[in-house]
Amino acid sequence: MESQVRGPKVAITIIVMLAALMAMIDISIVNVALTDIRASFATPLDQIGWVSTGYMMANIVVIPMTGWFQRRFGFKKYFTASVIVFTVASVLCGTAWNLPSLVVFRMLQGIGGGAIIPTAQSILFARYPKKEHGMAAGLFGLGAITGPLLGPTIGGYLIDFSSWHWIFLVNVPVGIAVAALAWKYIDEPGFVADARPIDLKGIALLATGMPALQYVLEEGNRDGWFESTRIAVLAAVAVIALVTFVAHELETPHPVVDLRVFKNRSYAAGTGINFLTGVALFGSSYLFSLFCGTVMHYTALDTGRVFLIAGLAQIVLMPMVGRIGPRIDPRLLLLVGVTIVGVSQWYGAQLTAQAGFHDLVTPQMIRAVGLAFVFIPVSVAALSDLPDQARGNATGLFNLTRELGGSIGTAWMGKVVADGMVSHGAALAQHVTVFDPAVQERIAVVASTGGPADAIIGNQVAGQALVMSFEDGFRLAMVAILVGIALVLMMKKPRAGVAPVGAH
């Protein structure tokens, strides 16, 4: 089926990439500002995470419904409205007067951002001819993968030169320009709105289950998981609502999210790999940022520089993979990419408190190279075997799996580090006795400096336990991403000449 979108290709490419990059950066840019926001509002440490949690809750509700919204309102109206919502919410976030107001405005921002990303992807592929879809995938992948890497760097500079308010206000001129240009240049001749009945029950179940699941993932580790009544209740709500949602969507003739697409073997395997990509991208980024802050005592800006230098590899590789992708079986590229990402996690597990700047950049750069060989081919391999009319809905679900992978990966890595500090600390403490010659020697050295020996040695044990906990996290992340190899082998070879993600 021919593209539904018309208009100048270069202008539309710039418009959708700017919007997607803006939304993707906003997922991670706020992380480096949490300390400043907490100080500004005198917020308790255990509540500041809501600034990120609120955004992600709204994000994961909207993303799976974007296919339905696109059919209902069209690319031009839905995309422009999403950018406007995101921009207005950015203004409100930048002028928030306390934590509750900021969380509410971040949720509004998440609604806009969650709609922007898959819609930008669909517009890009709908505008490009099929023979250029590899390059389109490379361009979109460049924004989608680079955004989370650039976020901490940009946020660090904005906070250094001004204040945390500007991590939100910087979106305003970009958002205004994108909305105006999108309305001017995106054209959909012959678009007819989908007039089928609205699946209100499906929307209600999704809007209940997904935020509950996101809250459990974000706050579970902090609240002791199922030791907390609130976490246990919300976990039950999430399970009941989402299981009911799946059953309802499979039975209703007009679902808001068509889950039948998972009957396709390549799509099911591809979304599984995309999920693992989310774990590798967001989960290991969280783990690495935490390592830099707690073990290396890096500032937010220093950590951001590590991500920035490592991410430069993607700027070169994404367009190259987009060009060569149509000529190579995407399953082969995926095997290469998944393996490289796994190697990057192994390198991460070798980091110690004595690591230098180059030691920190190396695993991140290897991961960036691997992800460049994963992002584009997984889109082609997963969606090339689907009928044209199913791809809009499939694109939203495909993006959702990456977001869920990020949420689950982040929660998982947080638990691994917290549990590891306890278990490794206890194991190491068993070997620290006054009868050990090495311990006696260390006590003598500390005593000669006049410091409290017990406290200093205890801090050293805790520090070593922390490093060992991060090693556990990186090893588990390596195992998780390498599961993708089995999923690649489940895929069918893509049919020749069939367009990938977001084609209409």
Secondary structure as UniProt FT lines:
FT   HELIX           9..29
FT   HELIX           30..33
FT   HELIX           34..41
FT   TURN            45..49
FT   HELIX           50..62
FT   HELIX           63..65
FT   HELIX           66..73
FT   HELIX           75..94
FT   HELIX           99..127
FT   HELIX           130..132
FT   HELIX           133..161
FT   TURN            164..165
FT   HELIX           166..169
FT   HELIX           171..185
FT   TURN            189..190
FT   HELIX           200..219
FT   TURN            220..224
FT   HELIX           225..227
FT   HELIX           229..251
FT   HELIX           259..263
FT   HELIX           265..278
FT   HELIX           279..283
FT   HELIX           284..294
FT   HELIX           300..324
FT   HELIX           325..327
FT   HELIX           330..348
FT   TURN            349..350
FT   TURN            353..354
FT   HELIX           357..383
FT   TURN            384..385
FT   HELIX           388..390
FT   HELIX           391..431
FT   TURN            434..435
FT   HELIX           437..448
FT   TURN            449..450
FT   HELIX           453..482
FT   HELIX           484..490
FT   TURN            496..497
FT   TURN            501..502
//
